[in-house]
Amino acid sequence: MTKVFARFMKDESGATAIEYGLIAALIAVAAITAMGLVGNGLKNTFDEVQTELNS
């Protein structure tokens, strides 16, 4: 039983998959945040252009 437990503790193949998943999630959150900020900036710019064109 101790050999099985020791082998389980040394096995790190699942750990790398989890790490890659966490990195991908972090990149996705950063990308969504950046796109949201850029989108809000573009909306404000186009709103200003529209206001100037209407007046």
PDB file of N, CA, C, O and CB in Angstrom:
ATOM      1  N   MET A   1       0.818  -1.194   0.000  1.00  0.00           N
ATOM      2  CA  MET A   1       0.000   0.000   0.000  1.00  0.00           C
ATOM      3  C   MET A   1       0.864   1.261   0.000  1.00  0.00           C
ATOM      4  O   MET A   1       0.525   2.243  -0.661  1.00  0.00           O
ATOM      5  CB  MET A   1      -0.932  -0.003   1.202  1.00  0.00           C
ATOM      6  N   THR A   2       1.962   1.240   0.727  1.00  0.00           N
ATOM      7  CA  THR A   2       2.831   2.411   0.778  1.00  0.00           C
ATOM      8  C   THR A   2       3.509   2.649  -0.567  1.00  0.00           C
ATOM      9  O   THR A   2       3.780   3.795  -0.926  1.00  0.00           O
ATOM     10  CB  THR A   2       3.882   2.247   1.877  1.00  0.00           C
ATOM     11  N   LYS A   3       3.790   1.572  -1.323  1.00  0.00           N
ATOM     12  CA  LYS A   3       4.392   1.735  -2.645  1.00  0.00           C
ATOM     13  C   LYS A   3       3.421   2.418  -3.602  1.00  0.00           C
ATOM     14  O   LYS A   3       3.820   3.252  -4.414  1.00  0.00           O
ATOM     15  CB  LYS A   3       4.825   0.374  -3.211  1.00  0.00           C
ATOM     16  N   VAL A   4       2.156   2.060  -3.501  1.00  0.00           N
ATOM     17  CA  VAL A   4       1.144   2.680  -4.360  1.00  0.00           C
ATOM     18  C   VAL A   4       1.022   4.161  -4.019  1.00  0.00           C
ATOM     19  O   VAL A   4       0.948   5.003  -4.915  1.00  0.00           O
ATOM     20  CB  VAL A   4      -0.229   1.969  -4.203  1.00  0.00           C
ATOM     21  N   PHE A   5       1.001   4.476  -2.743  1.00  0.00           N
ATOM     22  CA  PHE A   5       0.895   5.868  -2.301  1.00  0.00           C
ATOM     23  C   PHE A   5       2.131   6.666  -2.717  1.00  0.00           C
ATOM     24  O   PHE A   5       2.006   7.805  -3.165  1.00  0.00           O
ATOM     25  CB  PHE A   5       0.709   5.936  -0.772  1.00  0.00           C
ATOM     26  N   ALA A   6       3.305   6.088  -2.575  1.00  0.00           N
ATOM     27  CA  ALA A   6       4.544   6.763  -2.956  1.00  0.00           C
ATOM     28  C   ALA A   6       4.577   7.013  -4.464  1.00  0.00           C
ATOM     29  O   ALA A   6       4.998   8.080  -4.910  1.00  0.00           O
ATOM     30  CB  ALA A   6       5.766   5.930  -2.524  1.00  0.00           C
ATOM     31  N   ARG A   7       4.139   6.038  -5.237  1.00  0.00           N
ATOM     32  CA  ARG A   7       4.105   6.204  -6.690  1.00  0.00           C
ATOM     33  C   ARG A   7       3.094   7.288  -7.080  1.00  0.00           C
ATOM     34  O   ARG A   7       3.335   8.063  -8.005  1.00  0.00           O
ATOM     35  CB  ARG A   7       3.752   4.864  -7.382  1.00  0.00           C
ATOM     36  N   PHE A   8       1.965   7.336  -6.371  1.00  0.00           N
ATOM     37  CA  PHE A   8       0.957   8.356  -6.620  1.00  0.00           C
ATOM     38  C   PHE A   8       1.502   9.751  -6.315  1.00  0.00           C
ATOM     39  O   PHE A   8       1.218  10.696  -7.051  1.00  0.00           O
ATOM     40  CB  PHE A   8      -0.293   8.082  -5.783  1.00  0.00           C
ATOM     41  N   MET A   9       2.261   9.887  -5.266  1.00  0.00           N
ATOM     42  CA  MET A   9       2.816  11.185  -4.874  1.00  0.00           C
ATOM     43  C   MET A   9       3.898  11.661  -5.847  1.00  0.00           C
ATOM     44  O   MET A   9       4.080  12.865  -6.029  1.00  0.00           O
ATOM     45  CB  MET A   9       3.391  11.102  -3.460  1.00  0.00           C
ATOM     46  N   LYS A  10       4.608  10.731  -6.467  1.00  0.00           N
ATOM     47  CA  LYS A  10       5.666  11.098  -7.418  1.00  0.00           C
ATOM     48  C   LYS A  10       5.126  11.407  -8.806  1.00  0.00           C
ATOM     49  O   LYS A  10       5.801  12.064  -9.599  1.00  0.00           O
ATOM     50  CB  LYS A  10       6.685   9.985  -7.513  1.00  0.00           C
ATOM     51  N   ASP A  11       3.918  10.943  -9.111  1.00  0.00           N
ATOM     52  CA  ASP A  11       3.330  11.154 -10.435  1.00  0.00           C
ATOM     53  C   ASP A  11       2.896  12.608 -10.579  1.00  0.00           C
ATOM     54  O   ASP A  11       2.011  13.070  -9.858  1.00  0.00           O
ATOM     55  CB  ASP A  11       2.127  10.202 -10.664  1.00  0.00           C
ATOM     56  N   GLU A  12       3.518  13.328 -11.511  1.00  0.00           N
ATOM     57  CA  GLU A  12       3.202  14.743 -11.720  1.00  0.00           C
ATOM     58  C   GLU A  12       2.608  15.007 -13.104  1.00  0.00           C
ATOM     59  O   GLU A  12       2.561  16.156 -13.544  1.00  0.00           O
ATOM     60  CB  GLU A  12       4.453  15.587 -11.531  1.00  0.00           C
ATOM     61  N   SER A  13       2.164  13.976 -13.785  1.00  0.00           N
ATOM     62  CA  SER A  13       1.660  14.173 -15.140  1.00  0.00           C
ATOM     63  C   SER A  13       0.378  14.995 -15.149  1.00  0.00           C
ATOM     64  O   SER A  13       0.170  15.774 -16.079  1.00  0.00           O
ATOM     65  CB  SER A  13       1.420  12.832 -15.811  1.00  0.00           C
ATOM     66  N   GLY A  14      -0.477  14.854 -14.162  1.00  0.00           N
ATOM     67  CA  GLY A  14      -1.699  15.646 -14.098  1.00  0.00           C
ATOM     68  C   GLY A  14      -1.435  17.083 -13.689  1.00  0.00           C
ATOM     69  O   GLY A  14      -2.196  17.980 -14.050  1.00  0.00           O
ATOM     70  N   ALA A  15      -0.373  17.309 -12.945  1.00  0.00           N
ATOM     71  CA  ALA A  15      -0.069  18.655 -12.462  1.00  0.00           C
ATOM     72  C   ALA A  15       0.246  19.601 -13.618  1.00  0.00           C
ATOM     73  O   ALA A  15      -0.160  20.763 -13.587  1.00  0.00           O
ATOM     74  CB  ALA A  15       1.106  18.614 -11.483  1.00  0.00           C
ATOM     75  N   THR A  16       0.951  19.131 -14.621  1.00  0.00           N
ATOM     76  CA  THR A  16       1.280  20.014 -15.735  1.00  0.00           C
ATOM     77  C   THR A  16       0.028  20.387 -16.528  1.00  0.00           C
ATOM     78  O   THR A  16      -0.093  21.516 -17.004  1.00  0.00           O
ATOM     79  CB  THR A  16       2.309  19.349 -16.656  1.00  0.00           C
ATOM     80  N   ALA A  17      -0.897  19.448 -16.670  1.00  0.00           N
ATOM     81  CA  ALA A  17      -2.144  19.747 -17.378  1.00  0.00           C
ATOM     82  C   ALA A  17      -2.940  20.804 -16.618  1.00  0.00           C
ATOM     83  O   ALA A  17      -3.518  21.704 -17.229  1.00  0.00           O
ATOM     84  CB  ALA A  17      -2.989  18.464 -17.561  1.00  0.00           C
ATOM     85  N   ILE A  18      -2.973  20.702 -15.311  1.00  0.00           N
ATOM     86  CA  ILE A  18      -3.677  21.688 -14.498  1.00  0.00           C
ATOM     87  C   ILE A  18      -2.995  23.046 -14.610  1.00  0.00           C
ATOM     88  O   ILE A  18      -3.669  24.071 -14.713  1.00  0.00           O
ATOM     89  CB  ILE A  18      -3.738  21.237 -13.025  1.00  0.00           C
ATOM     90  N   GLU A  19      -1.685  23.062 -14.592  1.00  0.00           N
ATOM     91  CA  GLU A  19      -0.951  24.320 -14.722  1.00  0.00           C
ATOM     92  C   GLU A  19      -1.228  24.976 -16.067  1.00  0.00           C
ATOM     93  O   GLU A  19      -1.443  26.186 -16.131  1.00  0.00           O
ATOM     94  CB  GLU A  19       0.554  24.084 -14.553  1.00  0.00           C
ATOM     95  N   TYR A  20      -1.228  24.199 -17.135  1.00  0.00           N
ATOM     96  CA  TYR A  20      -1.525  24.757 -18.450  1.00  0.00           C
ATOM     97  C   TYR A  20      -2.961  25.292 -18.495  1.00  0.00           C
ATOM     98  O   TYR A  20      -3.225  26.327 -19.106  1.00  0.00           O
ATOM     99  CB  TYR A  20      -1.313  23.692 -19.546  1.00  0.00           C
ATOM    100  N   GLY A  21      -3.860  24.596 -17.861  1.00  0.00           N
ATOM    101  CA  GLY A  21      -5.248  25.059 -17.798  1.00  0.00           C
ATOM    102  C   GLY A  21      -5.372  26.377 -17.050  1.00  0.00           C
ATOM    103  O   GLY A  21      -6.113  27.262 -17.476  1.00  0.00           O
ATOM    104  N   LEU A  22      -4.659  26.516 -15.945  1.00  0.00           N
ATOM    105  CA  LEU A  22      -4.687  27.765 -15.187  1.00  0.00           C
ATOM    106  C   LEU A  22      -4.069  28.914 -15.973  1.00  0.00           C
ATOM    107  O   LEU A  22      -4.575  30.035 -15.937  1.00  0.00           O
ATOM    108  CB  LEU A  22      -3.959  27.592 -13.863  1.00  0.00           C
ATOM    109  N   ILE A  23      -2.983  28.642 -16.680  1.00  0.00           N
ATOM    110  CA  ILE A  23      -2.356  29.672 -17.504  1.00  0.00           C
ATOM    111  C   ILE A  23      -3.308  30.103 -18.619  1.00  0.00           C
ATOM    112  O   ILE A  23      -3.444  31.296 -18.890  1.00  0.00           O
ATOM    113  CB  ILE A  23      -1.022  29.160 -18.099  1.00  0.00           C
ATOM    114  N   ALA A  24      -3.958  29.153 -19.258  1.00  0.00           N
ATOM    115  CA  ALA A  24      -4.907  29.486 -20.326  1.00  0.00           C
ATOM    116  C   ALA A  24      -6.070  30.305 -19.785  1.00  0.00           C
ATOM    117  O   ALA A  24      -6.523  31.242 -20.443  1.00  0.00           O
ATOM    118  CB  ALA A  24      -5.433  28.210 -20.999  1.00  0.00           C
ATOM    119  N   ALA A  25      -6.557  29.969 -18.605  1.00  0.00           N
ATOM    120  CA  ALA A  25      -7.651  30.730 -18.001  1.00  0.00           C
ATOM    121  C   ALA A  25      -7.211  32.153 -17.670  1.00  0.00           C
ATOM    122  O   ALA A  25      -7.970  33.101 -17.874  1.00  0.00           O
ATOM    123  CB  ALA A  25      -8.156  30.028 -16.734  1.00  0.00           C
ATOM    124  N   LEU A  26      -6.001  32.305 -17.165  1.00  0.00           N
ATOM    125  CA  LEU A  26      -5.480  33.629 -16.844  1.00  0.00           C
ATOM    126  C   LEU A  26      -5.337  34.479 -18.107  1.00  0.00           C
ATOM    127  O   LEU A  26      -5.683  35.661 -18.101  1.00  0.00           O
ATOM    128  CB  LEU A  26      -4.128  33.510 -16.125  1.00  0.00           C
ATOM    129  N   ILE A  27      -4.833  33.891 -19.178  1.00  0.00           N
ATOM    130  CA  ILE A  27      -4.696  34.614 -20.440  1.00  0.00           C
ATOM    131  C   ILE A  27      -6.074  35.009 -20.976  1.00  0.00           C
ATOM    132  O   ILE A  27      -6.247  36.110 -21.498  1.00  0.00           O
ATOM    133  CB  ILE A  27      -3.937  33.754 -21.481  1.00  0.00           C
ATOM    134  N   ALA A  28      -7.043  34.121 -20.847  1.00  0.00           N
ATOM    135  CA  ALA A  28      -8.394  34.424 -21.323  1.00  0.00           C
ATOM    136  C   ALA A  28      -8.999  35.587 -20.543  1.00  0.00           C
ATOM    137  O   ALA A  28      -9.617  36.470 -21.138  1.00  0.00           O
ATOM    138  CB  ALA A  28      -9.295  33.186 -21.207  1.00  0.00           C
ATOM    139  N   VAL A  29      -8.833  35.601 -19.233  1.00  0.00           N
ATOM    140  CA  VAL A  29      -9.367  36.691 -18.417  1.00  0.00           C
ATOM    141  C   VAL A  29      -8.692  38.008 -18.793  1.00  0.00           C
ATOM    142  O   VAL A  29      -9.358  39.037 -18.909  1.00  0.00           O
ATOM    143  CB  VAL A  29      -9.170  36.396 -16.913  1.00  0.00           C
ATOM    144  N   ALA A  30      -7.382  37.978 -18.983  1.00  0.00           N
ATOM    145  CA  ALA A  30      -6.663  39.190 -19.376  1.00  0.00           C
ATOM    146  C   ALA A  30      -7.132  39.679 -20.749  1.00  0.00           C
ATOM    147  O   ALA A  30      -7.306  40.882 -20.946  1.00  0.00           O
ATOM    148  CB  ALA A  30      -5.145  38.931 -19.394  1.00  0.00           C
ATOM    149  N   ALA A  31      -7.336  38.775 -21.683  1.00  0.00           N
ATOM    150  CA  ALA A  31      -7.780  39.162 -23.023  1.00  0.00           C
ATOM    151  C   ALA A  31      -9.188  39.746 -22.995  1.00  0.00           C
ATOM    152  O   ALA A  31      -9.461  40.740 -23.668  1.00  0.00           O
ATOM    153  CB  ALA A  31      -7.735  37.958 -23.966  1.00  0.00           C
ATOM    154  N   ILE A  32     -10.076  39.139 -22.224  1.00  0.00           N
ATOM    155  CA  ILE A  32     -11.448  39.649 -22.122  1.00  0.00           C
ATOM    156  C   ILE A  32     -11.450  41.039 -21.501  1.00  0.00           C
ATOM    157  O   ILE A  32     -12.178  41.922 -21.955  1.00  0.00           O
ATOM    158  CB  ILE A  32     -12.329  38.692 -21.289  1.00  0.00           C
ATOM    159  N   THR A  33     -10.645  41.234 -20.474  1.00  0.00           N
ATOM    160  CA  THR A  33     -10.565  42.545 -19.833  1.00  0.00           C
ATOM    161  C   THR A  33     -10.019  43.593 -20.802  1.00  0.00           C
ATOM    162  O   THR A  33     -10.565  44.691 -20.903  1.00  0.00           O
ATOM    163  CB  THR A  33      -9.683  42.473 -18.577  1.00  0.00           C
ATOM    164  N   ALA A  34      -8.961  43.262 -21.500  1.00  0.00           N
ATOM    165  CA  ALA A  34      -8.365  44.205 -22.456  1.00  0.00           C
ATOM    166  C   ALA A  34      -9.341  44.540 -23.573  1.00  0.00           C
ATOM    167  O   ALA A  34      -9.467  45.704 -23.955  1.00  0.00           O
ATOM    168  CB  ALA A  34      -7.072  43.627 -23.048  1.00  0.00           C
ATOM    169  N   MET A  35     -10.025  43.545 -24.098  1.00  0.00           N
ATOM    170  CA  MET A  35     -10.984  43.797 -25.175  1.00  0.00           C
ATOM    171  C   MET A  35     -12.152  44.643 -24.688  1.00  0.00           C
ATOM    172  O   MET A  35     -12.672  45.477 -25.430  1.00  0.00           O
ATOM    173  CB  MET A  35     -11.499  42.476 -25.748  1.00  0.00           C
ATOM    174  N   GLY A  36     -12.559  44.433 -23.461  1.00  0.00           N
ATOM    175  CA  GLY A  36     -13.635  45.252 -22.900  1.00  0.00           C
ATOM    176  C   GLY A  36     -13.217  46.706 -22.788  1.00  0.00           C
ATOM    177  O   GLY A  36     -13.993  47.603 -23.117  1.00  0.00           O
ATOM    178  N   LEU A  37     -11.999  46.947 -22.328  1.00  0.00           N
ATOM    179  CA  LEU A  37     -11.512  48.315 -22.201  1.00  0.00           C
ATOM    180  C   LEU A  37     -11.359  48.985 -23.566  1.00  0.00           C
ATOM    181  O   LEU A  37     -11.726  50.148 -23.735  1.00  0.00           O
ATOM    182  CB  LEU A  37     -10.181  48.331 -21.459  1.00  0.00           C
ATOM    183  N   VAL A  38     -10.824  48.260 -24.523  1.00  0.00           N
ATOM    184  CA  VAL A  38     -10.672  48.801 -25.874  1.00  0.00           C
ATOM    185  C   VAL A  38     -12.046  49.066 -26.479  1.00  0.00           C
ATOM    186  O   VAL A  38     -12.247  50.082 -27.143  1.00  0.00           O
ATOM    187  CB  VAL A  38      -9.861  47.830 -26.770  1.00  0.00           C
ATOM    188  N   GLY A  39     -12.980  48.166 -26.252  1.00  0.00           N
ATOM    189  CA  GLY A  39     -14.338  48.338 -26.774  1.00  0.00           C
ATOM    190  C   GLY A  39     -15.001  49.579 -26.202  1.00  0.00           C
ATOM    191  O   GLY A  39     -15.649  50.325 -26.937  1.00  0.00           O
ATOM    192  N   ASN A  40     -14.850  49.814 -24.899  1.00  0.00           N
ATOM    193  CA  ASN A  40     -15.429  51.007 -24.282  1.00  0.00           C
ATOM    194  C   ASN A  40     -14.787  52.273 -24.834  1.00  0.00           C
ATOM    195  O   ASN A  40     -15.474  53.266 -25.072  1.00  0.00           O
ATOM    196  CB  ASN A  40     -15.267  50.956 -22.759  1.00  0.00           C
ATOM    197  N   GLY A  41     -13.482  52.241 -25.038  1.00  0.00           N
ATOM    198  CA  GLY A  41     -12.789  53.390 -25.614  1.00  0.00           C
ATOM    199  C   GLY A  41     -13.272  53.698 -27.024  1.00  0.00           C
ATOM    200  O   GLY A  41     -13.475  54.859 -27.377  1.00  0.00           O
ATOM    201  N   LEU A  42     -13.455  52.651 -27.833  1.00  0.00           N
ATOM    202  CA  LEU A  42     -13.941  52.843 -29.201  1.00  0.00           C
ATOM    203  C   LEU A  42     -15.362  53.392 -29.202  1.00  0.00           C
ATOM    204  O   LEU A  42     -15.700  54.262 -30.005  1.00  0.00           O
ATOM    205  CB  LEU A  42     -13.886  51.524 -29.981  1.00  0.00           C
ATOM    206  N   LYS A  43     -16.182  52.882 -28.306  1.00  0.00           N
ATOM    207  CA  LYS A  43     -17.558  53.368 -28.223  1.00  0.00           C
ATOM    208  C   LYS A  43     -17.573  54.846 -27.884  1.00  0.00           C
ATOM    209  O   LYS A  43     -18.320  55.613 -28.492  1.00  0.00           O
ATOM    210  CB  LYS A  43     -18.356  52.575 -27.177  1.00  0.00           C
ATOM    211  N   ASN A  44     -16.762  55.253 -26.927  1.00  0.00           N
ATOM    212  CA  ASN A  44     -16.698  56.667 -26.561  1.00  0.00           C
ATOM    213  C   ASN A  44     -16.220  57.518 -27.728  1.00  0.00           C
ATOM    214  O   ASN A  44     -16.741  58.610 -27.956  1.00  0.00           O
ATOM    215  CB  ASN A  44     -15.777  56.864 -25.360  1.00  0.00           C
ATOM    216  N   THR A  45     -15.245  57.033 -28.457  1.00  0.00           N
ATOM    217  CA  THR A  45     -14.726  57.771 -29.614  1.00  0.00           C
ATOM    218  C   THR A  45     -15.800  57.938 -30.685  1.00  0.00           C
ATOM    219  O   THR A  45     -15.986  59.034 -31.213  1.00  0.00           O
ATOM    220  CB  THR A  45     -13.503  57.053 -30.205  1.00  0.00           C
ATOM    221  N   PHE A  46     -16.502  56.863 -31.004  1.00  0.00           N
ATOM    222  CA  PHE A  46     -17.549  56.946 -32.023  1.00  0.00           C
ATOM    223  C   PHE A  46     -18.718  57.795 -31.546  1.00  0.00           C
ATOM    224  O   PHE A  46     -19.343  58.479 -32.357  1.00  0.00           O
ATOM    225  CB  PHE A  46     -18.039  55.547 -32.399  1.00  0.00           C
ATOM    226  N   ASP A  47     -19.031  57.773 -30.257  1.00  0.00           N
ATOM    227  CA  ASP A  47     -20.080  58.643 -29.722  1.00  0.00           C
ATOM    228  C   ASP A  47     -19.701  60.112 -29.879  1.00  0.00           C
ATOM    229  O   ASP A  47     -20.543  60.943 -30.219  1.00  0.00           O
ATOM    230  CB  ASP A  47     -20.342  58.320 -28.245  1.00  0.00           C
ATOM    231  N   GLU A  48     -18.434  60.427 -29.631  1.00  0.00           N
ATOM    232  CA  GLU A  48     -17.964  61.811 -29.803  1.00  0.00           C
ATOM    233  C   GLU A  48     -18.030  62.234 -31.270  1.00  0.00           C
ATOM    234  O   GLU A  48     -18.435  63.356 -31.575  1.00  0.00           O
ATOM    235  CB  GLU A  48     -16.520  61.960 -29.276  1.00  0.00           C
ATOM    236  N   VAL A  49     -17.637  61.349 -32.171  1.00  0.00           N
ATOM    237  CA  VAL A  49     -17.701  61.653 -33.605  1.00  0.00           C
ATOM    238  C   VAL A  49     -19.155  61.874 -34.027  1.00  0.00           C
ATOM    239  O   VAL A  49     -19.455  62.803 -34.777  1.00  0.00           O
ATOM    240  CB  VAL A  49     -17.062  60.506 -34.441  1.00  0.00           C
ATOM    241  N   GLN A  50     -20.034  61.036 -33.552  1.00  0.00           N
ATOM    242  CA  GLN A  50     -21.449  61.168 -33.892  1.00  0.00           C
ATOM    243  C   GLN A  50     -22.008  62.493 -33.379  1.00  0.00           C
ATOM    244  O   GLN A  50     -22.761  63.168 -34.082  1.00  0.00           O
ATOM    245  CB  GLN A  50     -22.253  59.993 -33.313  1.00  0.00           C
ATOM    246  N   THR A  51     -21.644  62.855 -32.176  1.00  0.00           N
ATOM    247  CA  THR A  51     -22.102  64.119 -31.605  1.00  0.00           C
ATOM    248  C   THR A  51     -21.607  65.305 -32.430  1.00  0.00           C
ATOM    249  O   THR A  51     -22.363  66.240 -32.690  1.00  0.00           O
ATOM    250  CB  THR A  51     -21.628  64.252 -30.155  1.00  0.00           C
ATOM    251  N   GLU A  52     -20.348  65.269 -32.839  1.00  0.00           N
ATOM    252  CA  GLU A  52     -19.800  66.354 -33.650  1.00  0.00           C
ATOM    253  C   GLU A  52     -20.462  66.413 -35.029  1.00  0.00           C
ATOM    254  O   GLU A  52     -20.699  67.502 -35.553  1.00  0.00           O
ATOM    255  CB  GLU A  52     -18.287  66.185 -33.802  1.00  0.00           C
ATOM    256  N   LEU A  53     -20.755  65.280 -35.606  1.00  0.00           N
ATOM    257  CA  LEU A  53     -21.377  65.262 -36.926  1.00  0.00           C
ATOM    258  C   LEU A  53     -22.823  65.757 -36.857  1.00  0.00           C
ATOM    259  O   LEU A  53     -23.306  66.391 -37.794  1.00  0.00           O
ATOM    260  CB  LEU A  53     -21.329  63.847 -37.520  1.00  0.00           C
ATOM    261  N   ASN A  54     -23.506  65.473 -35.765  1.00  0.00           N
ATOM    262  CA  ASN A  54     -24.902  65.888 -35.619  1.00  0.00           C
ATOM    263  C   ASN A  54     -25.033  67.386 -35.313  1.00  0.00           C
ATOM    264  O   ASN A  54     -26.087  67.972 -35.558  1.00  0.00           O
ATOM    265  CB  ASN A  54     -25.570  65.078 -34.515  1.00  0.00           C
ATOM    266  N   SER A  55     -23.994  67.998 -34.792  1.00  0.00           N
ATOM    267  CA  SER A  55     -24.114  69.415 -34.440  1.00  0.00           C
ATOM    268  C   SER A  55     -23.555  70.344 -35.492  1.00  0.00           C
ATOM    269  O   SER A  55     -23.592  71.563 -35.322  1.00  0.00           O
ATOM    270  CB  SER A  55     -23.424  69.677 -33.145  1.00  0.00           C
TER     271      SER A  55
END
